[in-house]
Amino acid sequence: MKKLIAYDLGTGGIKASLFSENGTSLADVFIQYDTLFPKERFVEQRPMDWWNHVCQATRQLLDKSKSDAADIACVALSGHSLVAVPLDRNGTLLADQVPIWCDMRAVEEAEELFKDLDYNQWYLTTGNGDPAECYTVTKLMWMKKHQPKLYSRIYKILGSKDFINYMLTGTMCTDPSYASGFGVFNLTAWDYEPGFMNAAGINPEIFPEIRPSDSIIGKVTQAAALMTGLAEGTPVACGAVDNTCMALGARGLAEGVAYTSLGSSSWIAVTSSKPVVDPATRPFVFAHAKKGYYTSAVSIFSAGNSFRWIRDNLCRDFTDDTDTYDAMNRMAERVPAGSNGVLFNPSFAGGSAQEPSSGLRGGFMGLALHNTREDLVRASMEGIAMALRCTLDILLTQTSINGEMLICGGGSKSAVWRQIFADVYNLPVLKTNIDQNAASLGAAALAANGCGLWEGYDLITEIHQTEDILLPDKEANELYERLLVVYRKWTEDLADLSNMMP
């Protein structure tokens, strides 16, 4: 039986997953890498960390599963979005560290872009709804202004998964889903918009060729085979951005299918045949894996990363990460809904376009001397759910979902957290066997189609097996509805406070 390898290149690390040709998960390996914060608003990672960890994870995966590299029919990647990796004509990496999706250094460049370009026209064309300074085009403008020597040497700019594809195959390209986060992609035309490149003053040749997400872009080179343990000549599919891979892996291409991704950042996305765009609330849109479909989403920048901050700062007496999270779940279970009066805003990494300010910061409110660590842990879970509920309300003004919410990502393993989401959302919350493997399954599906093992994506719905559906508790929901009124006002006040800070 042939096998597939899917790489989920996330903000926190790389997960390499082995799948059977029918989409069954066989094994996976996860390795963390560092995120760097050299200055205020600067958030960077090292592309060679991605590559070195892909190599390490692949070898570990093949060893762990006792798989023969010759049995791997195809590999594909899901990659975190809005990254700008500069390469010269020889394929040399021009920067050891590159800005990732949540880097917001290009504030002035974003302002420059919209002096001559109508913002609403740009947004409605691209669906790029997060702060404009996050998108690749403004990051390129920043490089051109602040690193002119580096910029002058750029031959191509690649996304995160596209850089790994280059290291595997020597091919420089991207797919429609990743290109749709560059800030210069026309969702209707399904191609780059030349006028936006001109408005930014960026050479159009810098942007890579766009190929279908499930197309084979090349084969693993001899050098890459030696480093990864893959067989030379293994086909590599183009892959897709993480939002799209997760949407694909979260029950395929059906209209109105929605999911909540609960990872470092978090978003709620819905699949549809039309992009969901609204200049007032700015949902963000990525092209889907198949032309004519879109994944439209609303987000918060801080979810699992803020919960990790709680772990690292309030639960230091636990030594093992897994044991710590299990202990935090037990703490939360012992506390009633409402966390004994404590509210938590998770915006430790700033605010998204659906929140009142990009400078938004988080914190606790309502603390009293009787409150405990357990209260704060549960409050952090509730606060993340409330922040996402606020964005869900925005999405539901523009589109509809099919009546239940699938929870994906690391947080989906927590039953107490899933119940909090059901109560805060006032929706049934679904957990399937795919759990936190939705992005990996989506990438595996692209690989399977690329190499001819599959014809389409219908098999994904069969792979999902329901493990749990949690219904909202009426009393808890009524309490959360009252608390949300306070939460929304407090969030506005926190945004005002952040705007007052230098």
N, C-alpha and C positions, 0 to 999 in steps of 0.2 A: 504493500500500500504506500502510495506517495504521501508526503507530508509537506506542510507549509510552515514557514516561520514569519511571524508578525512582530514588528518592533514598535512599541509605544514609547516614543521619545517625549517624555513629559517634562514639566518644569522641575520636578523633584528628582528625576532619575530616569533610567532606561529599563523597560521591561521587555524581555525577549520571550516570546510564547511560541510553543510548538503545537500545531493543530494537525489532526488527520485530514484527509482530503474531503471528508464529509462535514468538517467544521467542529469536530469534537476536540476540546482542549486536552492536551496530553501532558504538558509540563510548562513551567515558566520560571524565569529567573529575574530578579529585580536588583539593580545596583544604583545607589544614589550618586549624584555628583553635586558640585557646589554651585550656588548662585552668589554672585559678587555684587557689592553695593559700594562702589568707589566714591560716589558723591551723592548728594541729595538729588533725587529723581533719576539717577543712573542705576540700572539693573542689568547685569551682564552675566553671560556664561562663556565658557571656553569651548569652541567647536571641537577641539581635539579631545576634550574630556568626553564629549558625546561619542566620538569615533572610538577612542580607546575603550570606553565602557561597552559600546556595541560589540567590539571584538571580544572583550572579556566575557560578556554575557552570552554571546553565541557559543563560545567554547564550553562554558559551564552548562548551557542548555543541552548541547549535544552529548556532553558527558553524563549529565544527570538523567537524561532520557535514554541513554545508551543507543542513540540514533546514529545511523550511517549518514554522513554528509551527502552521499550520492542519492539518498532517498528524498532529499529536499527538492520539491518540484519548482518552488518559487518562493521569493521573499518579498515583503512589502512593508512600508513604514507609515505610521501615523506620527505627525510631528507638531509640537506646539507652534503657535502662529506668530505672525508679524515680526519675524526675525530678519535681520539683515546681515548675511555673511558675505563679505567681499572677497572675490578671487580675481587674480590677474589672468592674463591670456594663457599663461603656462599652468594655471590651476593652483598657483601658490596662494595660500591663505594670507591675507594682508593684515589681519588683526588677530592677536591672540585671544582677545575678549571682544564679544559683540553684544549689542543691545538686544534684549529679548522682548517679549510681547508687552510687559508692564513697564518698560523703560519710558519715562516721560520727559526726557531732556529737551525734546524738540518743540518746546512751547512757542518760542519766537518764530521758528520756521513754519509752524502751523498757522500762526497769524499772518505771515508773509504770503502763504499759499492762497489765503482767502481774501487778499487785497484785490486781486483781479479775477478770482474764480468764485462764483456764487456758491456758498456753502451748501444750500439746499439742493442745488443741481448736482454737486459732487456727491452728497449723501444719497440722494434718490437714485443716482446712477450706480454707485458702488455698493451701497448698503453698509458702508463702513461707519458704524454708529458709535463706537467707543471714542474716547478723546482722540482727536486727529493726530496729536503728537505721538500716539502709540504706533501709528501705521508706518509701513516700510518706507513710503515715499518721503515722509517728513524726516525720518531717520537718515535717509540719503541726503536730504537737503542740509541736515545738521553736519554730516560728514563733509559735504562740499564746502561748507562755510568754515568749519573748525579743524578739519583734517584735509586740506586741499591736496597735499602730496599723496595721501592715501587715496583720495577720491579719483585723482587723475590716473591712477594705475588700475582702477576697477574695470575689469572686462565683463564680469557678470556678478549679480547679487543673487544669492540663493537663500531659501528658507532652511529651517532646521533639518527637516527630513530630506530635502533636496541635497544638502551638503553630504549627508550620509550616503545617499544614492550616488553622488559623484565619487565618493571615496570607494564605493563598491564597484562601480562600473566605468568611471571616467567620463560619464555623460552629464552635461550641465543642462538641466531642464526643470520644469515644475509642472504642476497640474492645475486645472481650473480652480479647485477649492483653495489651494494655497495662494495662487495668483490673486484670488478675490480678496485677500487681505493685504495686498500691496498698496492699496489706496489709488490704483489707476486702472481697475478692472471694471468693465461694463457688464453688469449682470445680464442684461437683455441680449447684448451682442455676443456674450460669452467669449470676450477677448479684451485686450488692452484698449484703453481710450487714449489716443495720441494727444488730444487737447489737454488732458490732465498732466501728462508728462511735460508738455511744453510749459504749462502754467507753473510747474514746480522747478523748471529749469534743469531737469534731469534728462540725460541722454537716453532715448528709448532703447538703445542697443544694450543697455545695462541689464534690462529685465530679461529673464531666461525664456526660452521657447516653452510654450504650453502644450502638454500632451495629455491625453485622457488618463484619468486616475488609474484605470485598470489596464493600461497599455504596458507592454514590456519595453523598457527604455534601454536595456543592455543586459550584459551578463557579468557575473563576478569575475574580476580580473585575477591573474595569477598572484599579483601582490596582495590583493584583498583576501584571496583564498588562504594565503599563508598566515595572514594576521587573524582572520576570523575563524578559521577551521571549516568554512564552507567549501564546497567543491568548486573548482574553477569551472566557469561556464554556467553556473546556476542562474536562471533567469531572475531579473529584478523588475517588479512592477513599479509604476510611478508613485503609487501611494497617494495620501491625501492629508489635509490638515486635520488636527485632532478633533475639532468640532464635527467635521464631516464623517470621519471614521467612526466616531462615537455615535453619531446619528444613524449611520448605516448599520452599525453593530447593535443598536438599540431597536431592533425589530424591523429593520429594512427601510423600504421606500414608501410605505403606506401614508396616505394623506392624513394629517392630524395627529400622527404619533408623536408624543412628547416624552421628554425625559429630563431629569435633573442630574447634572454631572456634579458630583460632590468630591472635588479634588482640592488642590492647592488654591486655585481660584474656583469659582463655581458658576454654572450657567444653567438656564432652562431653555431648551430648544424644541422646536416643532418643525416637522417636515411638511413641505407644501409645494405645490406646483407654481406658486407665485411668491416672490420675496415679500416679506412683511416689513415695510418701511413706513416710518412716520417721523417727520422732522421734529416734532415736539418732544417725543420720548426716545427716539433713536434706537430702536432695536437694531442689532447688527446681523448681517446676513453673509453666509458663505455659499458659494456654489456647491451643489451636492456632487456625489460621485457619478451621477448620470445626468446628462444634459437635459434641462427642463425641470429639474428639481432643485430645491433650495432648503437649506437649514437656517432658520431665522431664530435669533436668540436674544435673551436679556441676561445680564450677568452682574456678579459682584467680584471684586478683585481679591477679596479675602474670605476664605472659608477654611479649608484644611490648613493653610499656612497660619491663620490666627489660632486655630485649634491646637496646632503644633506649638505655638507660642505659649498657650495655656499649659500644655504638657511640660514644656521645657522650664517654665518659670514657676508653676504652682505644684508640679508633681515630680520634683527632682529626687524625691526619696525612692522612686522606682528606677531600676537600672536598665531594664529591657523594654524597648519600645512597644512590642506587642503586649507584654504584661501591663505596661502603663495604660494603653488604650483600653484594655479589658477592665482595669481597675477604674478608669474614668467612667466607663459605661455603668459599672456597678454603683459608683457614686451618684450618677445622674438618676438611676432607678430609685434611689432612696429619697429623692427630693420631689415634692409635688409640682405639678404644672405651675408656672409662674416663679419658680426658684425662690420662694419666700421673699418676694419683693425686689429681686435683683434683675436688672435689665443689662444686656450686653450688646454693644455695637461692634461688629467684627472688622470694621474698615481700617485695618492696620496697614494696608498697602494702597490706600487712597480710594477714591470713588470712581465708579464706572459712569457711563453716559446716562444710565437710568437713575443715578443718585444725584443729590443736589450740588456736589462739587467734586472735582477731581482731587482736590486737596483734603477731602474728608478724612478724618481720623476717628479711631474707635475708642472704646473704653467701657467701664462699668458704671452703672447708676443705681442708686437706691440702696447702697450698702449700709448696714447697721451692725452694731456690735454683736448681735446674735447670729449673723450670717457666718457660714462655714465654707470651707473649700468645696464641699459637695455642692453647695448652692451656686458657687461661681462656675463650676464645671458644667452643671446643667444649664445655667444661664447662657453660657457660651454656645451650647448646642441650640438653645431656643433663639438666641440672637442671630445666628447664621440662618436659621429657618425663617425668621421674621424678615431679614434683609432680602432673602430670595422671594418671600411672599410679596413683598413690595414690588419687586420686578415682575413677578407673575401677573399681578394685577394689571401692569402696563401691557404685557403681551396679550392678555385676554381682551383688551379693548380693541385689538387689531385682528385677532384670529380666534379660532376655537381649537380645543384639543378633544381627544376621543373619550374623555371621562375618567381616566386614571393616569397616575404619574409613575413612571418607572424611575427608580433611583439607581444611578450608576456611580462608580468611583469608590474610593476607599471607605468613605463614610457609610456606604450602603450595607456594610457588614454589621452595623450596630442596630439591633432591634429597637432599642429605646429611642435612638435618633430617628429611625423611620417612623415610629409612632408620633414623635414630636412633629415631623413633617406632615403626617396625615392630619394631625390636629390643627396645625398652623395653616396649611393649605386648604383645609376642609375638603380634601379629596382622598379617594382610595389611593394608597401607596403600594406599588407593586415591586416585589423582589423576585428575580428569576435566577436560574443557575448561572447566568452570564456574569452577574454581580459586577465586579470592577474590571471585567474583561471586554466591555463593549467596544472600546477603541481598538483593542487587539483583534477582536472578531471582525470588525469592519476592515482592518488592514488585511487580515487573512482572506476575507471575501474578495478583496481587490486582487490579491495574489492568485486566488483560485480561478477567477475570471480571466486574469491576464494570461495564465498558462493553459487555459482550456479545460480545467477540471470541472468548472461550473459554467452554466449558461444563465446568467442573471443572478438575482439576489433573493429569490423566493425561499430558498432553503433556510435563510436566517430566522424566519418566523418559526420554523419547525425546531430549530436548535434551542430557542428560548423555552424553557420549562418553568412554569410558575412554581415558586417555592413558598411564597407568603404574600398575602394581601392584607394590609392593615387598614381598617376603616377609621374615620375620624370619630373621636369621642365627643359627644355633644357638649358636655360641661367644659371640657378642656378647650374646645374650639371657641365657646362663648367667652371664656376668660382671655384667650389669645386675641380675639377680636377687639376686646377692650384695651388690652395692652398694646396692640398695634397702633391705636390712636396716639398713645403716649410715645411709642417708639418712633413714629413718623415725625412728630413734632421735635423730639429730642435729636433726631438725625439732622433736621434743618438747623437746630441750634449748634450742633457740632460742626456743621458746614460753615456757619457764620463765624464760629470760633477759629476754625482753620484759616478762613479768609483774613482774619485779623492778625495772624502770626506772620512774622517776616519770612 
